[in-house]
Structures are given as structure tokens and as C-alpha cells.
Amino acid sequence: MAEGTAAPAAGPVASGRAVVQGVSVSVLGVLPAFLVGALAVQIRADLGVGLGVFGLAAATLFAVSGSLARPGGRLVQRLGSRRGTALAALLSIASLSVIALAQSAAWLMVGLAVGGLGNAVAQPSANLGISELVTEARLGLAFGIKQSSIPAATLLGGLAVPGIALVLGWRWAVLAAIGLALGLLLWAVLTGRDARSRAPAAADRGPDKGIPRRGLVVLTVGGFLGAAAATSTGVFLVDSAVAAGLRPGAAGLLFAACSVVGLGARVWFGWLADRYPDRSRYLFIANLLAGGAVAYLLLATGAAPLFVAGSFGAYLLGWAWTGLFHFAVIRDNRTAAASVTGFVQTGLSLGAAGGPLLFGVVAQAFSYRAAWSTAAVLSLAAALTVRSARRTVRRSRGLPVTSLRHPWRPGAVPDLHSPT
């Protein structure tokens, strides 16, 4: 297609397929880590893995993913979303196969390291496909749905325990996940043309303003801090709830309920971003992270009623901002969605790897109260960092740093210059 010639606008079927495929590949990207976490009791008993080594193994996927996110994003930018999705599915199949056959902690870590390779490709592939096929008016909702993959993966991992692992064994649960990855691989191969050939016209995609490199670096740091605080919630919430006085069964139900709340919140916030396009996305993210800090402080009290309230607050605020984060960055970088995803995904993945490790060390050395307080500090620092990134972006565009309106308040005076 000649430069400057608009492609035919993507229809609702193509846009919907891009979102569903984006959710699917994103789930597979993180599923090895969360599936292993859900099967922790069975795997540790079978392989004789200690708690410390198991925590290190679980962090392996995110550490590898964060280290390779930038080259993974550049690779997907060249391959295209369809071939990137197929590659991510192949790597997920390889990862889950090694995990299913693992006979030691070393092989478990190898499998999760391969899963990190898959996640480094999966996230840019999902974002590129959505960016190319979804119009500006629905982009926030699309990324909200796509980022629901994290709570969806935790739900799948939790359902695999009573549904398969306790009946047939944990290895069969991993084999079932391999079946899901095979299905996605076939879908990606059979979808035909790459998304670029069906992309909406540039006018429908919206302007590609770009973000200065310094702004991307600061946003990456903010994503690192926010993910470090949030990911610990998915790893330690159940055990911490039991320590706060809840019965194990009630703690499991609380975890499931919070996952559903987190899933719905991500979709809802994406819808809000589309509903109020003139409100600052970065300020919204910063406010959610600040609210998450308050929720972590409620968890730090250790009192059962406040702990329950803090649990829902952590999922509703402290861990529901990632869809908006991807949306905010990619909305200004539609033509390089995979590359910019790889840039900021470095911080998100490394935070997801390092956060639970730090949390576990603090909890073991001191207490859960100290660990949740640390998460609150990280979340607040993330909120301040995202605000700093917003100021950097606005200065680069010659816009005033202070805003004329309160973000996300209906009836407020909109800043017509930029929604940053």
C-alpha cells in the first residue's frame, strides 16, 4: 500500500477478533507463572521444593520477560501481530511442556524461563493487534478487556486445582493448559492476513503524538514500582488473609472474589477512558495508584474486617491500572505499538518479578504488616513517578504542566490541548 493511502476501516468482527486474540495470548503469556503458583502445594510436595526456591522459580518468568521485553517488542514490530501471536503460543507450549515433565526445581525454573520468552513476545503481539484494528473511540475499552488477562489467568489457575489437579494430578492440569495454547496457535495460523492489511484509517486511529524517550523512561520506572506493589497481592493475599484470622476456605473465596472485581474494574476503567477522552489518563493512573496505597495500609492492619476491605481496594485500585497504562502509552504511539510496549513492559515485568521477592523477604524477616506497608510505599512512589512522567510529556509538547480541570470528574473544564 502506498504511503499516505488509508487502509479500509476494520469492521467490528475484525476488531472483536483482535481483542479476543489479544486476551488469549496475554493469558498464555503469564499462565505458566500463575498456574505454577496455584499448583504450589502439589508441585512442592511432588518435587520436594522449598518455599524460598519455589518463590524464586515463580519469579523467573517475569524476570526473563522484563529482561527481554524490549528486543521482544522490536521483533514483533517486524513480524506483525499474527506471526508474533503464533510465536508466543509456540513458546508457551514449550514452557508448559517442560513444566509438565519437570522432575526437579531446576527444570521447573527452565520451563518458567521459556515462559518468560513467550511473555516477552505475547504482550507486544497483543497490543500491536489491538492498536492496528481498534479505532480510537474504543481503544480504552479494548485495552481494559485485554489487561483482564491477569485476573483471568489467576482464575484459570485457581479453577485448575479442584477441577483437575486434585482429581488427576498437577501434571494433567498443565497438560490442559497446553491444549489451550495449541488452540491459540492454530487460530493464529489460520486467521490469514496480518492485521496491518485490515487496519483502520489513520483518522480513525487518532493522532500519533509520540512520547519523548525521557518520558518513556520515567513511565517505565513508575510501572516497575506499581507492578512491584500490585503483583505481591496475587501471590501473598491468601496466606496473609489466613494470618489475619480468616479460615483457609474463606481466604480462597476472598481471592476469587477479588479476582472478579479486578477483572471488572479493568474493563470499566477502559470504558471510562473512552467516555471521557479529554481527561488526563496519567492523572487517572496516578490517582488509582495512590488509592492502592491506602488499600495496602488497610491490609497492613491485620484486622479481619479492614483486611477484607483492603483486599477489594487493592484489586479495584492498586492492580486495575495496567490497562490504562498500556492504553495511555500506545494511544500516543499507534504506529510503533509493539516497540513501545516492549519498552514499558520492561518495568512492569521486572516489578512483577522483584516485588513478590522483596515482599517475601520483608514478611519473613519482620511481618506481614511491614510487608504490606512496604507495598503501600511502593504504590505511592509509583503514583508520584507517573505524575512526573506526565509533566515531562506535557513540557515536550509545549503545554502547561498544571491542568485546568480535575481529572475524571463529570462537568469539569476539559483541557482541550492534550488528554495527557
Backbone torsions as a table, in degrees:
resi	resn	phi	psi	omega
1	MET	NA	133.5	-177.7
2	ALA	-66.3	149.9	-179.8
3	GLU	-63.7	136.0	179.1
4	GLY	88.6	-4.5	178.1
5	THR	-92.0	125.6	-177.1
6	ALA	-76.0	137.1	175.1
7	ALA	-77.4	158.9	176.5
8	PRO	-60.5	142.2	-178.5
9	ALA	-65.5	137.2	178.8
10	ALA	-70.6	137.9	179.4
11	GLY	-82.4	173.9	-179.3
12	PRO	-62.9	-30.6	179.2
13	VAL	-66.3	-47.1	179.1
14	ALA	-63.9	-40.8	178.8
15	SER	-64.4	-44.5	178.4
16	GLY	-62.6	-39.9	178.2
17	ARG	-63.5	-39.2	179.3
18	ALA	-62.5	-40.6	-179.5
19	VAL	-68.0	-46.4	-179.2
20	VAL	-63.3	-42.5	178.4
21	GLN	-66.9	-35.8	176.9
22	GLY	-63.8	-42.7	176.6
23	VAL	-61.9	-44.5	-176.4
24	SER	-62.4	-47.7	-177.7
25	VAL	-70.5	-31.6	177.4
26	SER	-68.1	-40.1	176.4
27	VAL	-60.5	-46.5	-179.1
28	LEU	-64.8	-30.2	-179.6
29	GLY	-63.4	-36.9	-177.8
30	VAL	-106.1	-7.4	-175.4
31	LEU	-59.4	-40.6	178.9
32	PRO	-54.3	-41.6	-178.8
33	ALA	-68.1	-48.1	-176.3
34	PHE	-74.4	-29.8	175.8
35	LEU	-67.7	-43.7	176.6
36	VAL	-62.3	-39.4	177.7
37	GLY	-63.5	-41.4	179.4
38	ALA	-67.5	-31.6	-179.1
39	LEU	-94.3	18.8	-172.8
40	ALA	-56.3	-44.6	-176.6
41	VAL	-60.9	-47.8	-177.7
42	GLN	-69.5	-41.3	-178.4
43	ILE	-68.0	-43.5	-179.3
44	ARG	-63.8	-39.5	178.9
45	ALA	-67.6	-37.6	-177.5
46	ASP	-75.2	-42.3	-175.7
47	LEU	-96.1	-7.4	-179.6
48	GLY	67.0	42.0	-176.6
49	VAL	-95.7	130.4	177.2
50	GLY	-73.1	163.9	-176.0
51	LEU	-63.6	-41.8	-179.4
52	GLY	-64.9	-45.9	178.9
53	VAL	-64.6	-37.8	-179.7
54	PHE	-66.0	-39.3	176.9
55	GLY	-62.7	-38.9	177.4
56	LEU	-65.4	-40.2	178.7
57	ALA	-63.2	-42.4	-178.6
58	ALA	-64.9	-30.0	-179.7
59	ALA	-81.0	-11.3	-175.3
60	THR	-60.6	-44.1	-176.8
61	LEU	-58.3	-47.9	-176.7
62	PHE	-71.5	-31.9	178.0
63	ALA	-66.1	-45.7	178.5
64	VAL	-66.0	-42.6	-180.0
65	SER	-60.6	-44.3	179.4
66	GLY	-65.6	-38.3	-179.1
67	SER	-67.2	-30.6	-175.0
68	LEU	-109.6	9.4	-175.8
69	ALA	-62.7	-42.9	-177.3
70	ARG	-66.5	-51.4	176.2
71	PRO	-63.5	-31.5	176.3
72	GLY	-63.8	-40.9	177.9
73	GLY	-64.6	-42.3	178.8
74	ARG	-65.1	-37.7	178.8
75	LEU	-63.4	-45.7	-179.7
76	VAL	-66.2	-34.9	177.8
77	GLN	-59.7	-33.4	177.7
78	ARG	-81.3	-40.6	-175.7
79	LEU	-73.4	-34.8	-171.8
80	GLY	96.6	161.7	-173.1
81	SER	-67.3	-37.4	-175.9
82	ARG	-67.3	-49.3	-180.0
83	ARG	-69.9	-31.9	175.2
84	GLY	-64.1	-40.3	177.3
85	THR	-63.4	-42.4	178.3
86	ALA	-62.2	-41.7	178.8
87	LEU	-65.1	-41.6	178.6
88	ALA	-62.3	-40.6	178.6
89	ALA	-65.0	-40.8	177.5
90	LEU	-61.6	-43.8	179.2
91	LEU	-66.8	-35.9	176.5
92	SER	-65.0	-41.0	177.1
93	ILE	-60.9	-44.5	178.9
94	ALA	-62.5	-43.6	179.9
95	SER	-60.3	-51.0	-177.5
96	LEU	-67.0	-31.3	177.9
97	SER	-66.4	-43.5	177.9
98	VAL	-64.0	-41.1	179.1
99	ILE	-63.5	-42.3	-178.5
100	ALA	-64.1	-30.0	-178.0
101	LEU	-97.6	-1.3	-174.4
102	ALA	-61.6	137.0	176.4
103	GLN	-118.4	5.1	-179.3
104	SER	-156.8	167.8	178.4
105	ALA	-64.4	-32.7	-179.6
106	ALA	-61.8	-45.3	179.9
107	TRP	-70.5	-30.8	174.9
108	LEU	-61.9	-41.6	179.4
109	MET	-69.0	-36.2	176.7
110	VAL	-61.6	-45.6	179.1
111	GLY	-60.5	-41.8	179.7
112	LEU	-71.5	-30.2	175.4
113	ALA	-65.3	-41.3	175.6
114	VAL	-63.5	-37.7	175.4
115	GLY	-61.4	-33.5	175.8
116	GLY	-64.0	-38.2	174.0
117	LEU	-60.0	-44.3	179.8
118	GLY	-62.8	-41.1	-179.6
119	ASN	-68.9	-32.9	177.4
120	ALA	-63.6	-25.0	177.3
121	VAL	-95.6	-33.1	-173.8
122	ALA	-64.8	-47.2	-175.8
123	GLN	-64.5	-47.2	176.0
124	PRO	-62.3	-35.8	179.4
125	SER	-63.3	-45.7	179.4
126	ALA	-62.5	-46.1	-177.8
127	ASN	-67.2	-37.4	179.6
128	LEU	-65.7	-45.0	179.5
129	GLY	-61.1	-42.7	179.0
130	ILE	-66.8	-43.7	-178.8
131	SER	-62.1	-35.0	-176.7
132	GLU	-79.6	-25.7	-170.9
133	LEU	-114.6	-11.7	-177.9
134	VAL	-106.1	133.8	-178.7
135	THR	-75.6	167.3	-176.8
136	GLU	-58.2	-36.2	-174.5
137	ALA	-67.8	-19.3	-177.2
138	ARG	-122.7	10.8	-173.9
139	LEU	-67.9	-40.7	179.8
140	GLY	-62.8	-44.8	177.7
141	LEU	-62.2	-40.7	-179.7
142	ALA	-60.9	-44.3	179.8
143	PHE	-73.1	-30.0	173.8
144	GLY	-62.6	-43.0	177.6
145	ILE	-66.4	-43.1	-179.2
146	LYS	-61.0	-43.4	-178.7
147	GLN	-75.2	-5.0	171.1
148	SER	-70.1	-2.3	-180.0
149	SER	-63.1	-31.3	-178.6
150	ILE	-66.1	-56.8	176.1
151	PRO	-63.4	-29.0	176.2
152	ALA	-65.1	-39.3	178.2
153	ALA	-66.2	-38.7	177.8
154	THR	-66.9	-36.1	177.1
155	LEU	-65.2	-44.3	178.5
156	LEU	-60.9	-42.2	178.3
157	GLY	-63.4	-41.5	178.6
158	GLY	-66.7	-39.6	179.3
159	LEU	-68.8	-26.8	-179.4
160	ALA	-67.9	-23.6	-177.1
161	VAL	-69.2	-60.8	-179.7
162	PRO	-73.4	-29.1	-174.7
163	GLY	-77.0	-33.7	-175.0
164	ILE	-129.3	-53.1	-170.7
165	ALA	-60.8	-43.3	-178.1
166	LEU	-76.0	-13.3	-179.6
167	VAL	-99.7	-50.0	-174.8
168	LEU	-109.4	-19.0	-176.2
169	GLY	116.6	155.8	-173.7
170	TRP	-67.0	-30.1	-179.1
171	ARG	-65.8	-33.7	177.4
172	TRP	-67.8	-31.9	176.2
173	ALA	-65.3	-38.7	177.1
174	VAL	-68.1	-39.1	177.2
175	LEU	-61.9	-36.5	177.0
176	ALA	-63.2	-38.1	176.9
177	ALA	-65.5	-34.7	176.3
178	ILE	-61.6	-38.2	177.2
179	GLY	-60.0	-40.3	176.9
180	LEU	-63.0	-42.0	179.9
181	ALA	-65.6	-38.0	177.0
182	LEU	-63.0	-39.8	178.1
183	GLY	-61.7	-42.9	179.1
184	LEU	-66.2	-38.4	178.4
185	LEU	-60.2	-47.1	179.0
186	LEU	-62.0	-41.0	179.4
187	TRP	-61.4	-45.2	-178.8
188	ALA	-64.8	-38.6	-178.4
189	VAL	-70.7	-35.5	-173.8
190	LEU	-90.8	-3.4	-178.4
191	THR	-74.3	-9.3	173.5
192	GLY	83.5	-126.4	-172.6
193	ARG	-62.8	151.4	177.2
194	ASP	-71.8	159.7	-175.0
195	ALA	-60.5	-27.5	-176.4
196	ARG	-58.5	-33.5	-177.1
197	SER	-75.2	-10.4	-179.2
198	ARG	-121.4	17.0	-174.5
199	ALA	-67.0	147.4	176.1
200	PRO	-68.3	159.4	179.5
201	ALA	-61.3	156.6	-177.7
202	ALA	-57.7	-35.1	179.8
203	ALA	-64.9	-33.3	178.6
204	ASP	-77.6	-27.9	-179.7
205	ARG	-76.5	-24.4	-177.5
206	GLY	92.3	167.6	-176.7
207	PRO	-68.8	146.8	177.8
208	ASP	-105.5	89.1	-173.5
209	LYS	-80.1	-27.6	-176.3
210	GLY	77.4	159.9	176.7
211	ILE	-126.3	130.6	179.9
212	PRO	-60.3	152.0	-175.8
213	ARG	-57.1	-39.8	179.2
214	ARG	-62.4	-40.2	177.2
215	GLY	-62.2	-40.4	177.6
216	LEU	-64.0	-39.3	179.5
217	VAL	-63.4	-45.1	-179.7
218	VAL	-65.7	-40.3	176.6
219	LEU	-62.9	-37.8	178.0
220	THR	-63.0	-40.6	176.5
221	VAL	-64.3	-43.4	177.5
222	GLY	-61.7	-41.5	176.1
223	GLY	-62.4	-38.1	177.4
224	PHE	-60.7	-48.5	-177.9
225	LEU	-65.9	-44.3	-179.5
226	GLY	-65.6	-41.4	178.9
227	ALA	-68.4	-34.7	178.3
228	ALA	-61.8	-38.3	178.3
229	ALA	-74.1	-44.3	-170.6
230	ALA	-73.6	-41.9	-174.3
231	THR	-63.9	-29.7	177.0
232	SER	-59.7	-28.7	178.9
233	THR	-61.5	-44.8	-179.1
234	GLY	-69.1	-23.4	-176.8
235	VAL	-90.9	-39.4	-168.9
236	PHE	-113.5	0.8	-174.3
237	LEU	-61.3	-45.6	-175.2
238	VAL	-64.2	-50.7	-178.5
239	ASP	-63.7	-38.4	178.3
240	SER	-66.8	-36.0	178.0
241	ALA	-64.7	-40.0	177.3
242	VAL	-63.5	-41.1	177.8
243	ALA	-64.5	-25.9	179.0
244	ALA	-83.3	-2.5	175.8
245	GLY	112.9	-1.6	178.3
246	LEU	-80.6	148.0	174.6
247	ARG	-70.3	152.2	-179.2
248	PRO	-54.2	-41.4	178.9
249	GLY	-63.4	-42.7	178.5
250	ALA	-66.2	-36.8	178.0
251	ALA	-63.9	-39.3	177.8
252	GLY	-65.5	-40.9	177.4
253	LEU	-65.5	-38.5	176.8
254	LEU	-61.3	-42.6	179.3
255	PHE	-61.3	-44.8	179.7
256	ALA	-64.8	-44.0	-179.9
257	ALA	-62.9	-41.1	178.5
258	CYS	-64.9	-36.2	178.1
259	SER	-62.3	-41.7	178.5
260	VAL	-65.2	-42.3	178.2
261	VAL	-62.3	-43.3	179.2
262	GLY	-63.4	-39.7	178.4
263	LEU	-62.6	-48.7	-179.7
264	GLY	-64.6	-36.6	-178.6
265	ALA	-65.2	-39.1	-179.7
266	ARG	-63.4	-41.5	178.5
267	VAL	-67.2	-44.2	-178.6
268	TRP	-62.1	-44.8	-179.8
269	PHE	-64.7	-35.4	175.8
270	GLY	-63.8	-39.7	176.9
271	TRP	-63.7	-41.6	178.0
272	LEU	-61.2	-38.9	179.6
273	ALA	-61.8	-36.6	176.3
274	ASP	-75.1	-34.9	-177.1
275	ARG	-68.9	-34.0	-179.2
276	TYR	-123.2	72.7	-174.4
277	PRO	-66.1	-18.4	-178.5
278	ASP	-91.6	1.2	177.2
279	ARG	-87.1	152.0	-177.7
280	SER	-72.4	119.7	177.8
281	ARG	-70.3	-38.9	-177.8
282	TYR	-68.2	-37.4	176.2
283	LEU	-66.8	-37.8	176.2
284	PHE	-59.5	-46.6	178.3
285	ILE	-60.4	-45.7	-179.2
286	ALA	-62.0	-39.4	179.3
287	ASN	-67.4	-37.5	176.7
288	LEU	-64.3	-41.9	178.9
289	LEU	-64.8	-38.5	176.6
290	ALA	-65.4	-40.8	175.5
291	GLY	-64.0	-35.1	176.1
292	GLY	-63.0	-36.6	177.6
293	ALA	-60.3	-40.5	176.9
294	VAL	-63.7	-40.6	179.4
295	ALA	-63.2	-40.5	178.4
296	TYR	-64.4	-34.1	177.0
297	LEU	-66.9	-34.6	174.6
298	LEU	-64.5	-40.0	176.4
299	LEU	-63.6	-33.6	-177.8
300	ALA	-68.7	-18.7	-179.4
301	THR	-65.8	-31.0	-178.4
302	GLY	76.2	-1.5	176.7
303	ALA	-83.1	128.3	-170.3
304	ALA	-52.8	-49.9	-179.2
305	PRO	-61.6	-43.8	178.7
306	LEU	-68.4	-32.5	178.5
307	PHE	-64.1	-42.8	178.8
308	VAL	-62.7	-45.7	178.4
309	ALA	-61.8	-41.7	178.4
310	GLY	-65.3	-32.9	178.9
311	SER	-63.4	-48.2	178.7
312	PHE	-66.4	-37.6	177.5
313	GLY	-64.4	-37.3	179.9
314	ALA	-64.0	-41.0	179.4
315	TYR	-76.9	-35.1	-177.2
316	LEU	-74.3	-35.9	-175.7
317	LEU	-114.4	-54.8	-171.5
318	GLY	-70.4	-17.5	-177.2
319	TRP	-129.5	11.1	-177.2
320	ALA	-106.5	10.4	-175.2
321	TRP	-92.3	-8.5	-171.3
322	THR	-67.5	-34.9	176.8
323	GLY	-62.8	-43.6	176.6
324	LEU	-63.4	-34.6	-179.7
325	PHE	-63.3	-50.8	177.3
326	HIS	-61.5	-43.5	-178.9
327	PHE	-60.3	-46.2	-177.0
328	ALA	-61.9	-42.1	-177.9
329	VAL	-72.2	-44.0	-173.8
330	ILE	-77.0	-28.4	178.3
331	ARG	-58.7	-31.6	178.5
332	ASP	-93.8	1.7	-178.4
333	ASN	-141.1	50.5	-174.7
334	ARG	-62.0	-35.2	-175.9
335	THR	-80.0	-8.5	179.1
336	ALA	-135.9	44.9	-173.2
337	ALA	-61.2	-42.0	-177.6
338	ALA	-67.6	-43.4	-178.8
339	SER	-63.4	-45.8	-178.7
340	VAL	-70.1	-30.4	174.3
341	THR	-62.3	-44.8	178.1
342	GLY	-59.6	-34.1	-179.9
343	PHE	-64.4	-57.4	-175.3
344	VAL	-76.4	-24.5	178.8
345	GLN	-65.2	-23.1	175.8
346	THR	-56.6	-48.1	179.2
347	GLY	-68.1	-43.4	-179.3
348	LEU	-60.7	-45.4	-176.7
349	SER	-72.0	-41.8	178.6
350	LEU	-66.2	-34.7	174.8
351	GLY	-65.9	-40.7	178.1
352	ALA	-65.0	-27.3	177.9
353	ALA	-82.7	-45.8	-174.6
354	GLY	-80.9	-29.7	-177.9
355	GLY	-58.8	-54.6	179.5
356	PRO	-61.9	-33.0	177.3
357	LEU	-64.4	-46.0	177.9
358	LEU	-63.1	-43.5	-179.9
359	PHE	-59.4	-45.5	-179.1
360	GLY	-63.4	-40.0	179.1
361	VAL	-64.5	-45.9	-179.7
362	VAL	-64.4	-42.9	-179.3
363	ALA	-63.5	-40.1	-178.9
364	GLN	-72.7	-39.3	-177.6
365	ALA	-77.2	-31.7	-176.5
366	PHE	-123.3	-83.9	-178.3
367	SER	-170.1	168.8	173.8
368	TYR	-64.4	-32.6	178.3
369	ARG	-60.0	-44.9	178.6
370	ALA	-66.1	-37.3	-178.1
371	ALA	-67.8	-44.2	179.3
372	TRP	-68.5	-33.2	175.4
373	SER	-64.5	-37.9	175.9
374	THR	-62.9	-41.5	177.2
375	ALA	-60.9	-38.7	178.3
376	ALA	-62.7	-42.4	178.7
377	VAL	-63.0	-42.9	179.5
378	LEU	-62.5	-42.8	-178.7
379	SER	-66.3	-40.6	177.9
380	LEU	-65.6	-40.7	177.0
381	ALA	-62.7	-37.3	177.0
382	ALA	-63.1	-41.7	179.0
383	ALA	-60.6	-44.8	179.5
384	LEU	-66.3	-36.1	-180.0
385	THR	-67.5	-41.7	178.2
386	VAL	-64.1	-39.6	175.2
387	ARG	-61.1	-39.4	178.0
388	SER	-64.7	-39.3	178.0
389	ALA	-63.2	-39.1	178.3
390	ARG	-60.5	-43.2	179.0
391	ARG	-62.1	-38.9	178.5
392	THR	-62.9	-44.0	-179.4
393	VAL	-64.3	-44.1	-178.2
394	ARG	-66.1	-39.2	177.7
395	ARG	-62.9	-39.1	-179.0
396	SER	-65.2	-21.3	179.7
397	ARG	-102.0	7.4	178.5
398	GLY	70.3	27.0	-178.5
399	LEU	-103.7	153.0	176.9
400	PRO	-64.7	144.0	-178.5
401	VAL	-72.1	-39.5	179.2
402	THR	-78.7	144.6	-177.3
403	SER	-100.0	152.3	-179.5
404	LEU	-84.8	-7.1	-175.8
405	ARG	-140.9	158.7	173.7
406	HIS	-80.5	127.1	-175.2
407	PRO	-65.2	140.0	168.7
408	TRP	66.6	27.9	173.4
409	ARG	-113.5	114.4	-179.6
410	PRO	-55.2	136.0	179.8
411	GLY	89.6	-4.8	179.0
412	ALA	-72.9	159.2	-179.5
413	VAL	-74.2	118.5	-176.2
414	PRO	-74.4	149.2	172.4
415	ASP	-92.9	102.7	-172.0
416	LEU	-76.8	-10.1	-178.3
417	HIS	-76.1	-40.1	-174.9
418	SER	-164.1	139.3	176.7
419	PRO	-87.4	13.7	-179.5
420	THR	-77.1	NA	NA
